Amino acid sequence: MPQQPPVQGTMTLKESLEVVARLGEGYILEGAGDELTANELLKWLGSFQPQSLPMPVQLVLPDGHNAGVINEIGPQGEVRADVPLYRIEPRILRMPHAESAWQMQADA
């Protein structure tokens, strides 16, 4: 039976982003068509939507098999939407010059 990702419980959006930021730069948050690191999102929200930072959310951390999520929660602790506020995905880092190395091999 597959293991479920760990649910961190109820916290504010700010606290959840701080937890994700402590995971390191290896994760991005996807939401509303944007991809940002937790630190980038914290900075943006602090500047442009500070009223959203105390919003209660549920944090589900990613594991080796599943993306994590940040869900908005209601006053009774229920998840408020079918779609999470943010998905927490592993960041895919590109090796420098990977395309040129691939092209050189194809040209040979």
VEXLODO-818480 format. One line per field, with one value per residue: x, y, z of N, C-alpha, C in turn. Coordinates in nm, 4 decimals, padded with zeros to 6 digits. Layout:
residues N
n.x	(X, ...)
n.y	(Y, ...)
n.z	(Z, ...)
ca.x	(X, ...)
ca.y	(Y, ...)
ca.z	(Z, ...)
c.x	(X, ...)
c.y	(Y, ...)
c.z	(Z, ...)
end
This chain:
residues 108
n.x	(00.0847, 00.0703, 00.2457, 00.1088, 00.1738, 00.3286, 00.1103, 00.1264, -00.0455, -00.2653, -00.1871, -00.0626, -00.0550, 00.1874, 00.3519, 00.3488, 00.4801, 00.7294, 00.8092, 00.8286, 01.0287, 01.2447, 01.2957, 01.4656, 01.6124, 01.5335, 01.2701, 00.9706, 00.6865, 00.3776, 00.1195, -00.1728, -00.0669, 00.1932, 00.5374, 00.7281, 00.9898, 00.9601, 01.0644, 01.0663, 00.7918, 00.6992, 00.8190, 00.6964, 00.4206, 00.4321, 00.4862, 00.2787, 00.0339, -00.0156, -00.2231, -00.2976, -00.1171, -00.1722, -00.3708, -00.5462, -00.4154, -00.3663, -00.0856, 00.0690, 00.3418, 00.5768, 00.6705, 00.8812, 00.7270, 00.4957, 00.3601, 00.3633, 00.1162, -00.0499, -00.3315, -00.6169, -00.8041, -01.1196, -01.3225, -01.3934, -01.1890, -01.1959, -01.0995, -01.1148, -01.1412, -01.1447, -00.9125, -00.5750, -00.4204, -00.1486, 00.0810, 00.3478, 00.6363, 00.9163, 01.2046, 01.3271, 01.6421, 01.8533, 02.1429, 02.4332, 02.5101, 02.4052, 02.2406, 02.4101, 02.6077, 02.4585, 02.3883, 02.6424, 02.7114, 02.5172, 02.5901, 02.8274)
n.y	(-00.1181, 00.2187, 00.4820, 00.7698, 01.1181, 01.3240, 01.5087, 01.8293, 01.9745, 02.2356, 02.5684, 02.9032, 03.0623, 03.1968, 03.0641, 02.8064, 02.8462, 02.9176, 02.6726, 02.5167, 02.6615, 02.5965, 02.3434, 02.3759, 02.4966, 02.3166, 02.2819, 02.3977, 02.6153, 02.5815, 02.7640, 02.9204, 02.9372, 03.0221, 02.9692, 02.9553, 02.9850, 02.9068, 03.1146, 03.3263, 03.3521, 03.4172, 03.6705, 03.8114, 03.7941, 03.9257, 04.1837, 04.2489, 04.1212, 04.1166, 04.0643, 03.8039, 03.6361, 03.5585, 03.3702, 03.0688, 02.7489, 02.4147, 02.2150, 01.9815, 01.7946, 01.7246, 01.3945, 01.1188, 01.0210, 01.1665, 01.4882, 01.7787, 01.9824, 02.2950, 02.3736, 02.5806, 02.6285, 02.6021, 02.7486, 02.5294, 02.3571, 02.2260, 02.1413, 02.3909, 02.4008, 02.2229, 02.2347, 02.2817, 02.5668, 02.5941, 02.3783, 02.1721, 02.1051, 01.9058, 02.0821, 02.1091, 02.1078, 02.2401, 02.1276, 02.3242, 02.4159, 02.1836, 02.1468, 02.2235, 02.0291, 01.8041, 01.8668, 01.8719, 01.6029, 01.4922, 01.6013, 01.4770)
n.z	(00.0000, -00.0962, 00.0645, 00.2175, 00.1559, 00.4096, 00.6140, 00.7278, 00.8754, 01.0049, 00.9437, 00.8944, 00.5698, 00.5356, 00.7272, 00.6172, 00.3723, 00.4689, 00.5808, 00.3467, 00.2189, 00.3810, 00.2926, 00.0879, -00.2242, -00.4100, -00.4754, -00.6311, -00.6325, -00.7798, -00.9165, -01.0363, -01.2918, -01.2580, -01.1610, -00.8815, -00.6346, -00.2850, -00.1283, -00.3151, -00.3615, -00.1034, -00.0736, -00.2861, -00.2174, 00.0297, -00.0568, -00.2402, -00.1758, 00.1125, 00.2878, 00.2431, 00.3673, 00.6443, 00.6020, 00.6757, 00.6081, 00.4786, 00.4821, 00.2807, 00.2554, -00.0113, -00.1217, -00.2140, -00.4205, -00.4661, -00.5436, -00.3355, -00.1641, -00.1036, 00.0577, 00.0797, 00.3743, 00.5454, 00.8126, 00.9712, 00.9345, 00.6959, 00.3604, 00.1210, -00.1591, -00.4727, -00.6112, -00.5288, -00.3623, -00.4182, -00.5822, -00.4830, -00.6302, -00.7433, -00.8399, -01.1620, -01.2607, -01.5066, -01.6596, -01.7138, -02.0428, -02.1471, -02.3707, -02.5789, -02.5567, -02.6188, -02.8808, -03.0004, -02.9805, -03.1437, -03.3895, -03.4421)
ca.x	(00.0000, 00.1550, 00.2417, 00.0597, 00.2665, 00.2983, 00.0320, 00.1843, -00.1532, -00.3143, -00.0953, -00.0878, 00.0143, 00.3252, 00.4235, 00.3662, 00.5844, 00.8569, 00.8434, 00.8720, 01.1574, 01.3481, 01.3277, 01.5733, 01.5776, 01.5010, 01.1256, 00.8999, 00.5423, 00.3030, -00.0163, -00.2227, 00.0192, 00.3267, 00.6274, 00.8175, 01.0371, 00.8857, 01.1161, 01.0177, 00.6485, 00.6871, 00.8557, 00.5934, 00.2981, 00.4571, 00.4826, 00.1590, -00.0877, 00.0176, -00.3426, -00.3136, -00.0190, -00.2286, -00.4769, -00.5231, -00.3962, -00.3174, 00.0358, 00.1036, 00.4757, 00.6032, 00.7566, 00.9487, 00.6341, 00.3820, 00.3792, 00.2990, 00.0155, -00.0964, -00.4755, -00.6892, -00.8996, -01.2279, -01.3261, -01.4077, -01.0733, -01.2199, -01.0351, -01.2170, -01.1519, -01.0972, -00.7787, -00.4937, -00.3645, -00.0180, 00.1412, 00.4905, 00.6979, 01.0623, 01.2549, 01.4125, 01.7551, 01.9213, 02.2888, 02.4825, 02.5613, 02.3541, 02.1930, 02.5219, 02.6735, 02.3714, 02.4017, 02.7759, 02.7078, 02.4337, 02.6631, 02.9476)
ca.y	(00.0000, 00.3368, 00.5700, 00.9038, 01.2239, 01.3747, 01.6312, 01.9100, 02.0301, 02.3704, 02.6790, 03.0148, 03.0533, 03.2401, 02.9553, 02.6938, 02.8821, 02.9108, 02.5303, 02.4747, 02.7266, 02.5212, 02.2228, 02.4140, 02.5498, 02.2051, 02.2729, 02.5165, 02.6175, 02.6110, 02.8105, 03.0243, 02.9452, 03.0697, 02.8807, 03.0350, 02.9202, 02.9532, 03.2463, 03.4248, 03.3725, 03.4928, 03.8096, 03.8705, 03.8111, 04.0300, 04.3139, 04.2781, 04.0659, 04.0790, 04.0171, 03.6591, 03.5602, 03.4914, 03.2766, 02.9318, 02.6504, 02.2812, 02.1844, 01.8417, 01.7980, 01.6255, 01.2822, 01.0693, 00.9753, 01.2572, 01.6314, 01.8343, 02.0842, 02.3879, 02.3879, 02.6744, 02.5577, 02.6814, 02.7641, 02.3995, 02.2760, 02.1550, 02.1954, 02.4770, 02.3938, 02.0990, 02.2626, 02.3454, 02.6999, 02.5719, 02.2447, 02.1770, 02.0102, 01.9119, 02.1741, 02.0419, 02.1953, 02.2064, 02.1369, 02.4257, 02.3700, 02.0498, 02.1441, 02.2278, 01.8989, 01.7141, 01.9031, 01.8290, 01.4575, 01.4629, 01.6432, 01.3937)
ca.z	(00.0000, -00.1020, 00.1810, 00.1890, 00.1959, 00.5432, 00.6294, 00.8347, 00.9556, 00.9827, 00.9736, 00.8030, 00.4417, 00.5595, 00.7944, 00.5252, 00.2763, 00.5414, 00.5895, 00.2134, 00.1937, 00.4530, 00.2155, -00.0026, -00.3561, -00.4974, -00.4961, -00.6772, -00.6092, -00.9014, -00.8904, -01.1264, -01.4091, -01.2232, -01.0881, -00.7974, -00.5133, -00.1679, -00.0896, -00.4124, -00.3377, 00.0224, -00.1008, -00.3713, -00.1384, 00.1286, -00.1224, -00.3186, -00.1162, 00.2506, 00.3573, 00.2232, 00.4463, 00.7625, 00.5634, 00.7226, 00.5020, 00.5121, 00.4072, 00.2592, 00.1984, -00.1160, -00.0859, -00.3323, -00.5230, -00.4815, -00.5245, -00.2174, -00.1936, -00.0015, 00.0402, 00.1655, 00.4584, 00.6007, 00.9580, 01.0370, 00.8993, 00.5711, 00.2409, 00.0613, -00.3049, -00.5350, -00.6643, -00.4241, -00.3899, -00.4794, -00.5847, -00.4515, -00.7234, -00.7511, -00.9413, -01.2584, -01.2916, -01.6309, -01.6532, -01.8066, -02.1716, -02.1783, -02.5084, -02.6721, -02.5521, -02.6933, -03.0219, -03.0457, -02.9970, -03.2611, -03.5076, -03.4622)
c.x	(00.0892, 00.1363, 00.1965, 00.1649, 00.2294, 00.2205, 00.0890, 00.0778, -00.1863, -00.2114, -00.1312, -00.0131, 00.1607, 00.4068, 00.4482, 00.4744, 00.7222, 00.9032, 00.8973, 01.0076, 01.2712, 01.3819, 01.4420, 01.5209, 01.5415, 01.3530, 01.0718, 00.7534, 00.4761, 00.1623, -00.0523, -00.1290, 00.1600, 00.4053, 00.7284, 00.8738, 00.9546, 00.9338, 01.0690, 00.8702, 00.6238, 00.7145, 00.7470, 00.4656, 00.3149, 00.4484, 00.3461, 00.0281, -00.0623, -00.1024, -00.3626, -00.2214, -00.0760, -00.3412, -00.4466, -00.5175, -00.3576, -00.1966, 00.0545, 00.2384, 00.4911, 00.6842, 00.8199, 00.8568, 00.5226, 00.4243, 00.3155, 00.1962, -00.0019, -00.2429, -00.5292, -00.7904, -01.0012, -01.2249, -01.3381, -01.2912, -01.0897, -01.1442, -01.1425, -01.2325, -01.1006, -00.9543, -00.6972, -00.4524, -00.2338, 00.0149, 00.2900, 00.5562, 00.8501, 01.1032, 01.3469, 01.5211, 01.8222, 02.0702, 02.3345, 02.5394, 02.5119, 02.3068, 02.3086, 02.5973, 02.5920, 02.3866, 02.5351, 02.7771, 02.6267, 02.5063, 02.7799, 02.9198)
c.y	(00.1244, 00.4249, 00.7081, 01.0066, 01.2780, 01.5055, 01.7057, 01.9740, 02.1724, 02.4722, 02.7933, 02.9904, 03.0925, 03.1282, 02.8382, 02.7231, 02.8809, 02.7654, 02.4822, 02.5368, 02.6517, 02.3890, 02.2494, 02.4593, 02.4400, 02.1902, 02.4063, 02.5021, 02.6593, 02.6523, 02.9230, 03.0453, 02.9941, 02.9606, 02.9670, 02.9475, 02.9752, 03.0912, 03.3559, 03.4559, 03.4496, 03.6411, 03.8799, 03.8950, 03.9209, 04.1697, 04.3483, 04.2233, 04.0243, 04.0273, 03.8665, 03.5770, 03.4960, 03.3912, 03.1360, 02.8337, 02.5154, 02.2563, 02.0340, 01.8427, 01.6950, 01.5099, 01.2320, 01.0322, 01.0737, 01.4027, 01.6711, 01.9374, 02.1764, 02.4140, 02.4966, 02.5943, 02.6550, 02.6827, 02.6323, 02.3058, 02.1980, 02.2217, 02.2669, 02.4644, 02.2591, 02.1127, 02.3300, 02.4872, 02.6860, 02.4237, 02.2630, 02.0659, 02.0176, 02.0055, 02.0960, 02.1402, 02.1481, 02.2225, 02.2436, 02.3584, 02.2309, 02.0427, 02.1446, 02.0954, 01.7974, 01.7403, 01.8561, 01.6783, 01.4204, 01.4969, 01.5523, 01.2736)
c.z	(00.0000, 00.0208, 00.1385, 00.2302, 00.3332, 00.5406, 00.7487, 00.9216, 00.9186, 01.0289, 00.8809, 00.6723, 00.4583, 00.6241, 00.7000, 00.4221, 00.3416, 00.5560, 00.4548, 00.1806, 00.2626, 00.3846, 00.1180, -00.1382, -00.4551, -00.5268, -00.5456, -00.6413, -00.7393, -00.8626, -00.9842, -01.2461, -01.3824, -01.1521, -01.0136, -00.6866, -00.3970, -00.1246, -00.1855, -00.3876, -00.2086, 00.0000, -00.1825, -00.2920, -00.0335, 00.0703, -00.1812, -00.2607, 00.0289, 00.3295, 00.3415, 00.3127, 00.5732, 00.7312, 00.6157, 00.6049, 00.5619, 00.4220, 00.4021, 00.1881, 00.0874, -00.0581, -00.2161, -00.4470, -00.5544, -00.4646, -00.3921, -00.2596, -00.0734, -00.0336, 00.1322, 00.2471, 00.5172, 00.7524, 01.0347, 01.0038, 00.7703, 00.4567, 00.1607, -00.0896, -00.3546, -00.5865, -00.5546, -00.4626, -00.4661, -00.4764, -00.5587, -00.5325, -00.7145, -00.8645, -01.0333, -01.2989, -01.4194, -01.6109, -01.7516, -01.9316, -02.2091, -02.3234, -02.6070, -02.6719, -02.6311, -02.8440, -03.0761, -03.0686, -03.1206, -03.3901, -03.5415, -03.5489)
end
